Amino acid sequence: MIILIISIILKLLIQKLFSLMKIKIDKVHIYSTIVVLIITNTYCIIYNHSTEYIVLISSILILLTYCLVNIPGAYLTSIRIRIFELVYKNNSEITLIEFDRLINDKILFEERFQRLKNFNLLLIENDMYQLNSNKLLLLIKFVKLMKLIFKKLNRY
């Protein structure tokens, strides 16, 4: 387990280092994951860990990398899709003022909020909303932890 924790910390540090080198963000995630996998697997082979252990650690690292990239990116993807839809609907001709009027945080919030209600992830009782998913609560805690880690790393 300690190998996994050290590997995650190492990945975040290498990711920060590659970011400082002005490498594109998509390549930063790929390179940092590959470097950490090589280092971790080399360590595991040197200290005679079983193949199952190496595969397990590698799988968890890849999964965490996937979460690290996709969870914060989901909001940005929603924004990009909304931008493309607006430009497409207006035949690629839209002024900045019109664009600002058509897309804003309130519209995006309302769309996301409606999705939560449609999938019964929010319960409404006496004009109060309750989250109806333990998985979402865990996801929220995970995202808060990741934000905290990034804030700490970005100070340096």
C-alpha positions in Angstrom: 0.0 0.0 0.0 2.9 2.4 0.8 4.2 1.8 -2.8 0.9 3.0 -4.1 0.9 6.2 -2.0 4.4 7.0 -2.9 3.7 6.3 -6.6 0.7 8.7 -6.5 2.8 11.4 -4.9 5.6 10.8 -7.4 3.1 11.0 -10.3 1.8 14.4 -9.0 5.3 15.7 -8.6 6.4 14.5 -12.1 3.2 15.9 -13.5 4.1 19.3 -12.0 7.7 19.1 -13.3 6.4 18.3 -16.9 4.0 21.2 -16.6 6.8 23.6 -15.7 8.6 22.4 -18.8 5.7 23.8 -20.9 4.7 20.4 -22.3 1.0 20.2 -23.5 -1.4 19.1 -20.7 -2.5 15.9 -22.5 1.1 14.8 -23.0 1.9 15.7 -19.3 -0.6 13.1 -18.1 0.6 10.4 -20.4 4.3 11.0 -19.8 4.0 11.3 -16.0 1.9 8.1 -15.9 4.4 6.1 -18.0 7.4 7.3 -16.0 5.7 6.4 -12.7 4.6 3.0 -14.0 8.2 2.3 -15.2 9.7 3.4 -11.8 7.1 1.5 -9.8 7.3 -1.7 -11.8 11.1 -1.6 -11.8 11.0 -1.2 -8.0 8.5 -4.1 -7.7 10.6 -6.4 -9.9 13.9 -5.6 -8.1 12.2 -6.4 -4.7 10.7 -9.6 -6.1 7.0 -8.7 -5.8 4.6 -11.1 -7.4 3.2 -10.5 -10.9 -0.3 -10.1 -9.4 0.9 -7.4 -7.1 2.6 -5.5 -10.0 -0.5 -5.8 -12.1 -2.7 -4.6 -9.2 -0.5 -1.6 -8.5 -0.2 -0.7 -12.2 -4.0 -1.0 -12.6 -4.7 1.2 -9.6 -2.3 3.9 -10.8 -3.8 3.9 -14.3 -7.3 4.1 -12.8 -6.3 7.0 -10.5 -4.7 8.8 -13.4 -7.9 8.4 -15.4 -9.9 9.8 -12.5 -7.4 12.7 -12.0 -7.8 13.7 -15.7 -11.5 13.1 -16.2 -13.2 14.3 -13.0 -12.1 17.9 -13.3 -12.3 17.7 -17.1 -16.0 16.8 -17.1 -17.1 20.3 -16.3 -14.8 21.8 -19.0 -16.2 19.2 -21.5 -19.7 20.4 -20.8 -18.7 23.9 -21.4 -16.9 23.0 -24.7 -19.9 21.0 -25.9 -22.2 23.9 -25.1 -19.9 26.3 -27.0 -19.8 24.1 -30.1 -23.6 23.7 -30.0 -24.0 27.5 -29.9 -21.6 28.2 -32.7 -23.1 25.4 -34.8 -26.7 26.6 -34.3 -25.7 30.2 -35.3 -24.0 29.1 -38.5 -20.5 29.9 -37.1 -21.5 33.6 -36.8 -22.0 34.8 -33.2 -20.9 38.0 -31.6 -19.2 38.0 -28.2 -22.2 39.8 -26.6 -24.6 37.2 -27.9 -22.3 34.4 -26.9 -22.0 35.8 -23.3 -25.8 36.0 -23.2 -26.3 32.4 -24.4 -23.7 30.7 -22.2 -23.1 31.4 -18.6 -22.7 29.5 -15.3 -26.3 29.7 -14.5 -27.4 27.9 -17.6 -24.7 25.2 -17.1 -25.8 24.8 -13.5 -29.4 24.4 -14.4 -28.6 21.7 -17.0 -26.5 19.8 -14.5 -29.1 20.2 -11.7 -31.8 19.0 -14.0 -29.7 15.9 -14.8 -29.3 15.1 -11.1 -33.1 15.4 -10.6 -33.9 13.3 -13.7 -31.7 10.4 -12.4 -33.2 10.6 -8.9 -29.9 11.5 -7.4 -31.5 14.4 -5.6 -34.5 14.0 -3.4 -36.8 17.0 -2.8 -38.6 17.2 0.5 -40.2 20.3 1.9 -38.3 22.5 -0.6 -35.1 21.0 0.7 -32.7 19.0 -1.5 -30.9 15.8 -0.3 -28.2 13.9 -2.2 -29.4 10.4 -2.7 -26.2 8.6 -3.6 -23.4 7.4 -1.5 -21.2 7.1 -4.6 -21.7 10.9 -5.3 -20.8 11.7 -1.7 -17.6 9.7 -2.0 -16.9 11.4 -5.3 -17.3 14.8 -3.7 -14.9 13.9 -1.0 -12.4 12.5 -3.5 -12.6 15.7 -5.6 -12.1 17.9 -2.5 -9.0 15.8 -1.6 -7.7 16.2 -5.1 -8.2 20.0 -5.0 -6.4 20.1 -1.7 -3.5 18.2 -3.1 -3.3 20.4 -6.2 -3.4 23.6 -4.1 -0.5 22.3 -2.0 1.5 21.3 -5.1 0.8 24.5 -7.0 2.3 26.6 -4.2 5.8 25.4 -5.1 
